[in-house]
Amino acid sequence: MGMPSKVTGPLSDEAVMLAVREGEVAKLGLLFDRYHRALFDFFCRMVSNRSVAEDLVQDVFFRILKYRKTYRDDSHFTTWMFHIARNARIDHFKKHRGEVMFPEEGFDVPGHGPFPSQQFEKEQEAALLKKALARLSEEKRELLILARYREMKYDQIADFYGVDTGTIKVRVHRAVKELREIYSKVSGEKASCNVRKPETNLRII
């Protein structure tokens, strides 16, 4: 009777990236499957445009392949990937400086309330939150997207920005406070055009 086969789980992101770095470039497909949706969501929230977000996702994976040799053994893959994503976004807007980019609607995931009225309220709340997020500075918006939407750990975000974890906690707290204030303001603007004022409960924060 033979020995039972050893059950192994999926390779970690870091292990896959190390394999890509060493020449197993086909394994980049695993990372694409794991992260293309997360990157698309990140770019959509940063630039509010599906077409640009799709182009940036492709650019990120092209850069991962191009700069694979720069990946360090001790790096968190997601931190490294979002560094590349940030640079890709900055370079895109440098290249297209002066062009007018019109925000697109509809990339937010709609609510799933059991009744149409609840669905509508959730979609309204999501639209207001998106509008409030867009009014934050680019750095604060990026910080909240990483911390809240992407659920990146504070120590990883600290590594991303090159500061200590305590500084990140303070920055997130301040960004959340400012987002709440802006959300309240845009809710008031919306209420001036409607009978009912939306509630100012930011469920994602």
Phi and psi restraints in degrees (value plus and minus 20) as a CYANA .aco file:
   2 GLY   PHI     -95.6   -55.6
   2 GLY   PSI     144.5   184.5
   3 MET   PHI     -90.4   -50.4
   3 MET   PSI     121.5   161.5
   4 PRO   PHI     -85.0   -45.0
   4 PRO   PSI     121.8   161.8
   5 SER   PHI     -90.6   -50.6
   5 SER   PSI     124.3   164.3
   6 LYS   PHI     -97.5   -57.5
   6 LYS   PSI     108.6   148.6
   7 VAL   PHI    -107.2   -67.2
   7 VAL   PSI     103.0   143.0
   8 THR   PHI    -139.8   -99.8
   8 THR   PSI     125.1   165.1
   9 GLY   PHI    -107.6   -67.6
   9 GLY   PSI    -198.8  -158.8
  10 PRO   PHI     -84.5   -44.5
  10 PRO   PSI     129.6   169.6
  11 LEU   PHI     -86.1   -46.1
  11 LEU   PSI     125.2   165.2
  12 SER   PHI     -87.4   -47.4
  12 SER   PSI     140.7   180.7
  13 ASP   PHI     -76.2   -36.2
  13 ASP   PSI     -62.0   -22.0
  14 GLU   PHI     -84.5   -44.5
  14 GLU   PSI     -61.2   -21.2
  15 ALA   PHI     -85.1   -45.1
  15 ALA   PSI     -60.7   -20.7
  16 VAL   PHI     -84.2   -44.2
  16 VAL   PSI     -64.4   -24.4
  17 MET   PHI     -85.7   -45.7
  17 MET   PSI     -56.6   -16.6
  18 LEU   PHI     -83.3   -43.3
  18 LEU   PSI     -58.0   -18.0
  19 ALA   PHI     -85.3   -45.3
  19 ALA   PSI     -62.0   -22.0
  20 VAL   PHI     -81.0   -41.0
  20 VAL   PSI     -64.8   -24.8
  21 ARG   PHI     -77.5   -37.5
  21 ARG   PSI     -57.3   -17.3
  22 GLU   PHI    -107.0   -67.0
  22 GLU   PSI     -12.1    27.9
  23 GLY   PHI      95.0   135.0
  23 GLY   PSI     -28.7    11.3
  24 GLU   PHI    -105.2   -65.2
  24 GLU   PSI      46.3    86.3
  25 VAL   PHI     -86.7   -46.7
  25 VAL   PSI     -41.7    -1.7
  26 ALA   PHI     -82.0   -42.0
  26 ALA   PSI     -45.1    -5.1
  27 LYS   PHI     -91.7   -51.7
  27 LYS   PSI     -29.0    11.0
  28 LEU   PHI     -80.9   -40.9
  28 LEU   PSI     -46.3    -6.3
  29 GLY   PHI     -80.5   -40.5
  29 GLY   PSI     -52.6   -12.6
  30 LEU   PHI     -84.3   -44.3
  30 LEU   PSI     -63.0   -23.0
  31 LEU   PHI     -89.3   -49.3
  31 LEU   PSI     -55.1   -15.1
  32 PHE   PHI     -82.9   -42.9
  32 PHE   PSI     -65.8   -25.8
  33 ASP   PHI     -80.7   -40.7
  33 ASP   PSI     -57.2   -17.2
  34 ARG   PHI     -95.9   -55.9
  34 ARG   PSI     -51.3   -11.3
  35 TYR   PHI    -145.8  -105.8
  35 TYR   PSI     -23.2    16.8
  36 HIS   PHI     -86.2   -46.2
  36 HIS   PSI     -53.7   -13.7
  37 ARG   PHI     -90.1   -50.1
  37 ARG   PSI     -60.5   -20.5
  38 ALA   PHI     -83.8   -43.8
  38 ALA   PSI     -60.9   -20.9
  39 LEU   PHI     -86.8   -46.8
  39 LEU   PSI     -61.0   -21.0
  40 PHE   PHI     -80.8   -40.8
  40 PHE   PSI     -64.3   -24.3
  41 ASP   PHI     -82.2   -42.2
  41 ASP   PSI     -63.7   -23.7
  42 PHE   PHI     -78.9   -38.9
  42 PHE   PSI     -68.7   -28.7
  43 PHE   PHI     -89.0   -49.0
  43 PHE   PSI     -57.2   -17.2
  44 CYS   PHI     -79.5   -39.5
  44 CYS   PSI     -62.9   -22.9
  45 ARG   PHI     -91.6   -51.6
  45 ARG   PSI     -45.7    -5.7
  46 MET   PHI    -103.8   -63.8
  46 MET   PSI     -57.8   -17.8
  47 VAL   PHI    -136.0   -96.0
  47 VAL   PSI     -30.7     9.3
  48 SER   PHI      35.5    75.5
  48 SER   PSI      17.9    57.9
  49 ASN   PHI    -169.3  -129.3
  49 ASN   PSI      97.9   137.9
  50 ARG   PHI     -82.7   -42.7
  50 ARG   PSI     -65.7   -25.7
  51 SER   PHI     -81.6   -41.6
  51 SER   PSI     -65.9   -25.9
  52 VAL   PHI     -84.7   -44.7
  52 VAL   PSI     -61.4   -21.4
  53 ALA   PHI     -80.2   -40.2
  53 ALA   PSI     -63.3   -23.3
  54 GLU   PHI     -82.4   -42.4
  54 GLU   PSI     -62.8   -22.8
  55 ASP   PHI     -83.2   -43.2
  55 ASP   PSI     -59.3   -19.3
  56 LEU   PHI     -89.0   -49.0
  56 LEU   PSI     -56.6   -16.6
  57 VAL   PHI     -80.2   -40.2
  57 VAL   PSI     -65.9   -25.9
  58 GLN   PHI     -82.1   -42.1
  58 GLN   PSI     -59.6   -19.6
  59 ASP   PHI     -84.0   -44.0
  59 ASP   PSI     -60.1   -20.1
  60 VAL   PHI     -80.0   -40.0
  60 VAL   PSI     -67.0   -27.0
  61 PHE   PHI     -91.8   -51.8
  61 PHE   PSI     -49.1    -9.1
  62 PHE   PHI     -84.2   -44.2
  62 PHE   PSI     -62.4   -22.4
  63 ARG   PHI     -89.2   -49.2
  63 ARG   PSI     -56.7   -16.7
  64 ILE   PHI     -78.8   -38.8
  64 ILE   PSI     -63.1   -23.1
  65 LEU   PHI     -87.3   -47.3
  65 LEU   PSI     -64.4   -24.4
  66 LYS   PHI     -84.4   -44.4
  66 LYS   PSI     -61.1   -21.1
  67 TYR   PHI    -125.5   -85.5
  67 TYR   PSI       3.6    43.6
  68 ARG   PHI     -77.5   -37.5
  68 ARG   PSI     -50.5   -10.5
  69 LYS   PHI     -89.7   -49.7
  69 LYS   PSI     -35.5     4.5
  70 THR   PHI    -106.3   -66.3
  70 THR   PSI     -27.2    12.8
  71 TYR   PHI     -90.3   -50.3
  71 TYR   PSI     106.8   146.8
  72 ARG   PHI    -111.9   -71.9
  72 ARG   PSI     132.2   172.2
  73 ASP   PHI     -78.7   -38.7
  73 ASP   PSI     -52.4   -12.4
  74 ASP   PHI    -117.0   -77.0
  74 ASP   PSI      -8.6    31.4
  75 SER   PHI    -104.0   -64.0
  75 SER   PSI     122.9   162.9
  76 HIS   PHI     -96.1   -56.1
  76 HIS   PSI     107.7   147.7
  77 PHE   PHI     -80.9   -40.9
  77 PHE   PSI     -64.8   -24.8
  78 THR   PHI     -83.3   -43.3
  78 THR   PSI     -57.9   -17.9
  79 THR   PHI     -83.0   -43.0
  79 THR   PSI     -66.2   -26.2
  80 TRP   PHI     -82.2   -42.2
  80 TRP   PSI     -62.8   -22.8
  81 MET   PHI     -82.5   -42.5
  81 MET   PSI     -62.6   -22.6
  82 PHE   PHI     -93.0   -53.0
  82 PHE   PSI     -44.4    -4.4
  83 HIS   PHI     -81.6   -41.6
  83 HIS   PSI     -65.3   -25.3
  84 ILE   PHI     -84.2   -44.2
  84 ILE   PSI     -60.8   -20.8
  85 ALA   PHI     -81.6   -41.6
  85 ALA   PSI     -62.7   -22.7
  86 ARG   PHI     -82.5   -42.5
  86 ARG   PSI     -66.4   -26.4
  87 ASN   PHI     -83.6   -43.6
  87 ASN   PSI     -57.7   -17.7
  88 ALA   PHI     -83.5   -43.5
  88 ALA   PSI     -62.2   -22.2
  89 ARG   PHI     -86.2   -46.2
  89 ARG   PSI     -64.2   -24.2
  90 ILE   PHI     -81.5   -41.5
  90 ILE   PSI     -65.6   -25.6
  91 ASP   PHI     -84.0   -44.0
  91 ASP   PSI     -57.7   -17.7
  92 HIS   PHI     -80.3   -40.3
  92 HIS   PSI     -66.4   -26.4
  93 PHE   PHI     -96.0   -56.0
  93 PHE   PSI     -42.8    -2.8
  94 LYS   PHI     -88.1   -48.1
  94 LYS   PSI     -62.0   -22.0
  95 LYS   PHI     -88.0   -48.0
  95 LYS   PSI     -54.7   -14.7
  96 HIS   PHI    -127.8   -87.8
  96 HIS   PSI       6.0    46.0
  97 ARG   PHI     -79.6   -39.6
  97 ARG   PSI     115.0   155.0
  98 GLY   PHI      75.4   115.4
  98 GLY   PSI     -38.3     1.7
  99 GLU   PHI     -98.5   -58.5
  99 GLU   PSI     123.3   163.3
 100 VAL   PHI    -108.0   -68.0
 100 VAL   PSI     102.0   142.0
 101 MET   PHI    -131.7   -91.7
 101 MET   PSI      99.1   139.1
 102 PHE   PHI    -108.9   -68.9
 102 PHE   PSI     104.5   144.5
 103 PRO   PHI     -80.9   -40.9
 103 PRO   PSI     126.2   166.2
 104 GLU   PHI    -128.1   -88.1
 104 GLU   PSI     130.5   170.5
 105 GLU   PHI    -119.5   -79.5
 105 GLU   PSI     139.3   179.3
 106 GLY   PHI      79.9   119.9
 106 GLY   PSI     -16.1    23.9
 107 PHE   PHI    -106.9   -66.9
 107 PHE   PSI     -30.0    10.0
 108 ASP   PHI     -93.2   -53.2
 108 ASP   PSI     124.5   164.5
 109 VAL   PHI     -91.7   -51.7
 109 VAL   PSI     102.2   142.2
 110 PRO   PHI     -88.2   -48.2
 110 PRO   PSI     137.7   177.7
 111 GLY   PHI     -91.5   -51.5
 111 GLY   PSI     146.9   186.9
 112 HIS   PHI    -150.3  -110.3
 112 HIS   PSI      29.3    69.3
 113 GLY   PHI     -88.8   -48.8
 113 GLY   PSI     133.6   173.6
 114 PRO   PHI     -91.3   -51.3
 114 PRO   PSI     -37.9     2.1
 115 PHE   PHI    -142.6  -102.6
 115 PHE   PSI     127.7   167.7
 116 PRO   PHI     -73.5   -33.5
 116 PRO   PSI     -57.8   -17.8
 117 SER   PHI     -84.8   -44.8
 117 SER   PSI     -59.7   -19.7
 118 GLN   PHI     -88.9   -48.9
 118 GLN   PSI     -58.3   -18.3
 119 GLN   PHI     -80.2   -40.2
 119 GLN   PSI     -65.8   -25.8
 120 PHE   PHI     -82.6   -42.6
 120 PHE   PSI     -64.0   -24.0
 121 GLU   PHI     -82.6   -42.6
 121 GLU   PSI     -61.3   -21.3
 122 LYS   PHI     -85.7   -45.7
 122 LYS   PSI     -59.4   -19.4
 123 GLU   PHI     -87.4   -47.4
 123 GLU   PSI     -57.5   -17.5
 124 GLN   PHI     -84.8   -44.8
 124 GLN   PSI     -62.8   -22.8
 125 GLU   PHI     -83.3   -43.3
 125 GLU   PSI     -62.3   -22.3
 126 ALA   PHI     -83.3   -43.3
 126 ALA   PSI     -59.4   -19.4
 127 ALA   PHI     -86.0   -46.0
 127 ALA   PSI     -61.2   -21.2
 128 LEU   PHI     -86.2   -46.2
 128 LEU   PSI     -60.4   -20.4
 129 LEU   PHI     -84.5   -44.5
 129 LEU   PSI     -61.1   -21.1
 130 LYS   PHI     -81.6   -41.6
 130 LYS   PSI     -61.9   -21.9
 131 LYS   PHI     -85.4   -45.4
 131 LYS   PSI     -61.3   -21.3
 132 ALA   PHI     -85.6   -45.6
 132 ALA   PSI     -62.1   -22.1
 133 LEU   PHI     -81.3   -41.3
 133 LEU   PSI     -58.2   -18.2
 134 ALA   PHI     -86.0   -46.0
 134 ALA   PSI     -42.4    -2.4
 135 ARG   PHI    -105.6   -65.6
 135 ARG   PSI     -29.9    10.1
 136 LEU   PHI     -91.9   -51.9
 136 LEU   PSI     139.1   179.1
 137 SER   PHI     -82.5   -42.5
 137 SER   PSI     136.6   176.6
 138 GLU   PHI     -77.9   -37.9
 138 GLU   PSI     -60.8   -20.8
 139 GLU   PHI     -86.9   -46.9
 139 GLU   PSI     -62.2   -22.2
 140 LYS   PHI     -88.9   -48.9
 140 LYS   PSI     -57.8   -17.8
 141 ARG   PHI     -83.0   -43.0
 141 ARG   PSI     -65.8   -25.8
 142 GLU   PHI     -80.6   -40.6
 142 GLU   PSI     -62.9   -22.9
 143 LEU   PHI     -80.6   -40.6
 143 LEU   PSI     -66.2   -26.2
 144 LEU   PHI     -89.6   -49.6
 144 LEU   PSI     -54.9   -14.9
 145 ILE   PHI     -83.9   -43.9
 145 ILE   PSI     -63.0   -23.0
 146 LEU   PHI     -86.9   -46.9
 146 LEU   PSI     -62.8   -22.8
 147 ALA   PHI     -98.0   -58.0
 147 ALA   PSI     -59.2   -19.2
 148 ARG   PHI    -121.4   -81.4
 148 ARG   PSI     -68.8   -28.8
 149 TYR   PHI     -99.3   -59.3
 149 TYR   PSI     -62.0   -22.0
 150 ARG   PHI    -110.7   -70.7
 150 ARG   PSI     -29.7    10.3
 151 GLU   PHI      32.6    72.6
 151 GLU   PSI      20.8    60.8
 152 MET   PHI     -95.6   -55.6
 152 MET   PSI     119.7   159.7
 153 LYS   PHI     -87.4   -47.4
 153 LYS   PSI     131.1   171.1
 154 TYR   PHI     -79.5   -39.5
 154 TYR   PSI     -56.7   -16.7
 155 ASP   PHI     -88.2   -48.2
 155 ASP   PSI     -51.9   -11.9
 156 GLN   PHI     -91.0   -51.0
 156 GLN   PSI     -60.3   -20.3
 157 ILE   PHI     -85.3   -45.3
 157 ILE   PSI     -58.9   -18.9
 158 ALA   PHI     -80.1   -40.1
 158 ALA   PSI     -62.1   -22.1
 159 ASP   PHI     -84.7   -44.7
 159 ASP   PSI     -58.6   -18.6
 160 PHE   PHI     -79.6   -39.6
 160 PHE   PSI     -64.3   -24.3
 161 TYR   PHI    -112.4   -72.4
 161 TYR   PSI     -29.0    11.0
 162 GLY   PHI      53.9    93.9
 162 GLY   PSI      14.8    54.8
 163 VAL   PHI    -150.8  -110.8
 163 VAL   PSI     157.3   197.3
 164 ASP   PHI    -103.7   -63.7
 164 ASP   PSI     142.9   182.9
 165 THR   PHI     -81.9   -41.9
 165 THR   PSI     -58.4   -18.4
 166 GLY   PHI     -79.7   -39.7
 166 GLY   PSI     -59.5   -19.5
 167 THR   PHI     -82.8   -42.8
 167 THR   PSI     -60.3   -20.3
 168 ILE   PHI     -84.8   -44.8
 168 ILE   PSI     -61.3   -21.3
 169 LYS   PHI     -79.3   -39.3
 169 LYS   PSI     -62.4   -22.4
 170 VAL   PHI     -85.5   -45.5
 170 VAL   PSI     -64.5   -24.5
 171 ARG   PHI     -84.1   -44.1
 171 ARG   PSI     -60.7   -20.7
 172 VAL   PHI     -84.4   -44.4
 172 VAL   PSI     -64.2   -24.2
 173 HIS   PHI     -77.9   -37.9
 173 HIS   PSI     -65.6   -25.6
 174 ARG   PHI     -87.7   -47.7
 174 ARG   PSI     -59.3   -19.3
 175 ALA   PHI     -85.9   -45.9
 175 ALA   PSI     -60.7   -20.7
 176 VAL   PHI     -83.2   -43.2
 176 VAL   PSI     -63.6   -23.6
 177 LYS   PHI     -80.8   -40.8
 177 LYS   PSI     -63.9   -23.9
 178 GLU   PHI     -86.8   -46.8
 178 GLU   PSI     -58.3   -18.3
 179 LEU   PHI     -84.1   -44.1
 179 LEU   PSI     -60.8   -20.8
 180 ARG   PHI     -80.2   -40.2
 180 ARG   PSI     -62.5   -22.5
 181 GLU   PHI     -84.8   -44.8
 181 GLU   PSI     -62.8   -22.8
 182 ILE   PHI     -86.9   -46.9
 182 ILE   PSI     -61.7   -21.7
 183 TYR   PHI     -79.5   -39.5
 183 TYR   PSI     -63.2   -23.2
 184 SER   PHI     -81.1   -41.1
 184 SER   PSI     -58.6   -18.6
 185 LYS   PHI     -88.7   -48.7
 185 LYS   PSI     -66.1   -26.1
 186 VAL   PHI     -90.2   -50.2
 186 VAL   PSI     -48.4    -8.4
 187 SER   PHI     -84.4   -44.4
 187 SER   PSI     -59.2   -19.2
 188 GLY   PHI     -85.7   -45.7
 188 GLY   PSI     -58.5   -18.5
 189 GLU   PHI     -84.3   -44.3
 189 GLU   PSI     -60.6   -20.6
 190 LYS   PHI     -87.2   -47.2
 190 LYS   PSI     -58.6   -18.6
 191 ALA   PHI     -86.0   -46.0
 191 ALA   PSI     -47.7    -7.7
 192 SER   PHI     -87.2   -47.2
 192 SER   PSI     -38.0     2.0
 193 CYS   PHI    -125.2   -85.2
 193 CYS   PSI     -24.8    15.2
 194 ASN   PHI    -151.7  -111.7
 194 ASN   PSI     140.8   180.8
 195 VAL   PHI     -91.5   -51.5
 195 VAL   PSI     -65.4   -25.4
 196 ARG   PHI    -120.0   -80.0
 196 ARG   PSI     114.0   154.0
 197 LYS   PHI    -109.6   -69.6
 197 LYS   PSI     108.7   148.7
 198 PRO   PHI     -82.8   -42.8
 198 PRO   PSI     130.5   170.5
 199 GLU   PHI     -92.0   -52.0
 199 GLU   PSI     127.9   167.9
 200 THR   PHI    -122.5   -82.5
 200 THR   PSI      33.4    73.4
 201 ASN   PHI    -128.5   -88.5
 201 ASN   PSI      82.5   122.5
 202 LEU   PHI     -98.9   -58.9
 202 LEU   PSI      80.0   120.0
 203 ARG   PHI     -90.2   -50.2
 203 ARG   PSI     -43.4    -3.4
 204 ILE   PHI    -102.7   -62.7
 204 ILE   PSI     -33.6     6.4
